[in-house]
Amino acid sequence: MASIAGSLWEGNTVRFLDHLSGYIGYRYDAADEDALIGALEVTDDESPDAWFEYPLVGTPLLRVFLAQAVGSAVISVRVEGDIDAVLAARIETMLDLLSDGP
């Protein structure tokens, strides 16, 4: 199992999950967005037990962990699963592109 970590601007969280879902053949929809409502407000990226975990059931199955960097508009991200080199490059590129705010 591989793990890729990074961060993104909170306003890009849905965009990240939507694109990531497309890469693995998972249909991300309004129900997925509803699951995020209020979920990140109680997270803390400095506490290992205070991360929000969300599965993306595609090929491969991915577990996405998200946590608010306290006092900022940054979301820390960790993606775990059977991630090949191509998917890893895509995830890392998205994290680079979506790390900045408006």
Backbone hydrogen bonds in HBPLUS format (Angstrom, degrees):
<---DONOR---> <-ACCEPTOR-->    atom                        ^
c    i                          cat <-CA-CA->   ^        H-A-AA   ^      H-
h    n   atom  resd res      DA  || num        DHA   H-A  angle D-A-AA Bond
n    s   type  num  typ     dist DA aas  dist angle  dist       angle   num
A0002-ALA N   A0081-GLY O   2.83 MM  79  5.55 164.7  1.85 155.5 153.7     1
A0081-GLY N   A0002-ALA O   3.07 MM  79  5.55 152.8  2.15 150.1 155.5     2
A0004-ILE N   A0079-VAL O   2.89 MM  75  5.24 155.1  1.95 145.9 154.2     3
A0079-VAL N   A0004-ILE O   2.80 MM  75  5.24 161.0  1.83 152.6 158.6     4
A0006-GLY N   A0077-VAL O   2.92 MM  71  5.30 153.8  1.99 148.5 151.0     5
A0077-VAL N   A0006-GLY O   2.82 MM  71  5.30 171.9  1.82 146.0 144.6     6
A0008-LEU N   A0075-ILE O   2.90 MM  67  5.36 150.3  1.99 145.3 155.0     7
A0075-ILE N   A0008-LEU O   2.78 MM  67  5.36 172.0  1.79 168.0 170.7     8
A0009-TRP N   A0098-LEU O   2.99 MM  89  6.33 166.6  2.00 147.2 147.0     9
A0012-ASN N   A0009-TRP O   2.81 MM   3  5.55 165.1  1.84 129.4 134.4    10
A0010-GLU N   A0073-ALA O   2.82 MM  63  5.47 166.6  1.84 154.2 153.4    11
A0013-THR N   A0010-GLU O   3.26 MM   3  5.43 168.5  2.27 113.8 114.3    12
A0016-PHE N   A0012-ASN O   2.93 MM   4  6.11 159.9  1.97 152.4 157.6    13
A0017-LEU N   A0013-THR O   3.03 MM   4  6.32 168.8  2.04 155.6 157.6    14
A0018-ASP N   A0014-VAL O   2.84 MM   4  5.95 159.0  1.89 154.5 160.7    15
A0019-HIS N   A0015-ARG O   2.99 MM   4  6.16 169.4  2.00 153.0 155.4    16
A0020-LEU N   A0016-PHE O   2.89 MM   4  6.01 165.4  1.91 154.6 159.5    17
A0021-SER N   A0017-LEU O   2.92 MM   4  5.95 155.1  1.98 141.0 147.9    18
A0022-GLY N   A0018-ASP O   3.12 MM   4  6.42 151.6  2.21 143.1 150.3    19
A0023-TYR N   A0019-HIS O   3.15 MM   4  6.53 145.5  2.28 147.2 155.9    20
A0023-TYR N   A0020-LEU O   3.15 MM   3  5.23 124.1  2.48  96.3 110.0    21
A0024-ILE N   A0021-SER O   3.10 MM   3  5.40 139.4  2.28 103.7 114.7    22
A0026-TYR N   A0021-SER O   2.92 MM   5  4.81 163.5  1.94 145.3 141.7    23
A0025-GLY N   A0022-GLY O   3.43 MM   3  5.14 164.1  2.46  97.4 101.9    24
A0059-THR N   A0024-ILE O   2.80 MM  35  4.98 166.2  1.82 145.9 146.1    25
A0032-ASP N   A0029-ASP O   3.02 MM   3  5.44 127.4  2.31 107.2 120.1    26
A0033-GLU N   A0029-ASP O   3.21 MM   4  6.66 155.1  2.28 147.4 154.6    27
A0034-ASP N   A0030-ALA O   2.84 MM   4  6.12 153.1  1.91 149.6 157.3    28
A0035-ALA N   A0031-ALA O   3.16 MM   4  6.40 142.4  2.31 137.9 146.5    29
A0035-ALA N   A0032-ASP O   3.15 MM   3  5.20 125.3  2.47  95.2 108.8    30
A0036-LEU N   A0033-GLU O   3.03 MM   3  5.35 144.4  2.16 105.5 115.8    31
A0037-ILE N   A0034-ASP O   3.14 MM   3  5.36 146.3  2.25 104.8 114.1    32
A0039-ALA N   A0036-LEU O   2.98 MM   3  5.12 144.5  2.11 112.0 122.8    33
A0043-THR N   A0040-LEU O   3.15 MM   3  5.19 166.4  2.17 109.7 111.6    34
A0044-ASP N   A0050-ALA O   3.01 MM   6  5.37 147.9  2.11 133.5 140.8    35
A0047-SER N   A0044-ASP O   3.05 MM   3  5.58 167.3  2.06 119.3 123.4    36
A0045-ASP N   A0068-GLN O   2.98 MM  23  5.67 156.0  2.04 145.8 143.7    37
A0050-ALA N   A0047-SER O   3.00 MM   3  5.33 168.6  2.01 120.3 123.0    38
A0052-PHE N   A0066-LEU O   2.81 MM  14  5.14 169.9  1.82 163.8 160.9    39
A0066-LEU N   A0052-PHE O   2.79 MM  14  5.14 157.9  1.84 148.0 155.7    40
A0054-TYR N   A0064-VAL O   2.72 MM  10  5.12 155.5  1.78 151.0 159.6    41
A0064-VAL N   A0054-TYR O   2.80 MM  10  5.12 172.1  1.81 146.8 148.8    42
A0056-LEU N   A0062-LEU O   2.81 MM   6  5.19 165.7  1.83 156.8 158.5    43
A0058-GLY N   A0056-LEU O   3.09 MM   2  5.97 121.0  2.46 109.8  94.1    44
A0062-LEU N   A0056-LEU O   3.06 MM   6  5.19 171.5  2.06 148.6 150.8    45
A0063-ARG N   A0080-GLU O   2.90 MM  17  5.19 164.4  1.92 151.9 157.1    46
A0080-GLU N   A0063-ARG O   2.86 MM  17  5.19 163.7  1.89 150.9 156.5    47
A0065-PHE N   A0078-ARG O   2.78 MM  13  5.05 168.7  1.79 158.7 162.4    48
A0078-ARG N   A0065-PHE O   2.94 MM  13  5.05 145.6  2.06 145.4 149.4    49
A0067-ALA N   A0076-SER O   3.04 MM   9  5.22 145.4  2.16 144.7 149.0    50
A0076-SER N   A0067-ALA O   2.73 MM   9  5.22 159.6  1.77 169.4 162.9    51
A0069-ALA N   A0074-VAL O   2.88 MM   5  5.46 165.6  1.90 163.3 158.7    52
A0072-SER N   A0069-ALA O   3.02 MM   3  5.74 135.3  2.22 153.5 152.7    53
A0083-ILE N   A0081-GLY O   2.96 MM   2  5.48 126.5  2.26 106.7  91.0    54
A0088-ALA N   A0084-ASP O   2.91 MM   4  6.07 158.5  1.96 154.5 161.5    55
A0089-ALA N   A0085-ALA O   3.03 MM   4  6.18 156.9  2.08 142.8 148.1    56
A0090-ARG N   A0086-VAL O   3.05 MM   4  6.36 154.1  2.12 147.5 154.8    57
A0091-ILE N   A0087-LEU O   2.91 MM   4  6.16 163.3  1.94 155.1 158.9    58
A0092-GLU N   A0088-ALA O   2.94 MM   4  6.11 170.8  1.95 154.9 157.7    59
A0093-THR N   A0089-ALA O   2.95 MM   4  6.02 154.9  2.01 143.1 150.2    60
A0094-MET N   A0090-ARG O   2.93 MM   4  6.16 162.8  1.96 150.6 155.2    61
A0095-LEU N   A0091-ILE O   2.96 MM   4  6.23 163.3  1.99 154.9 159.2    62
A0096-ASP N   A0092-GLU O   3.01 MM   4  6.25 153.1  2.09 143.3 150.6    63
A0097-LEU N   A0093-THR O   2.90 MM   4  6.17 163.0  1.93 155.8 160.1    64
A0098-LEU N   A0094-MET O   2.84 MM   4  5.90 153.2  1.91 154.9 161.6    65
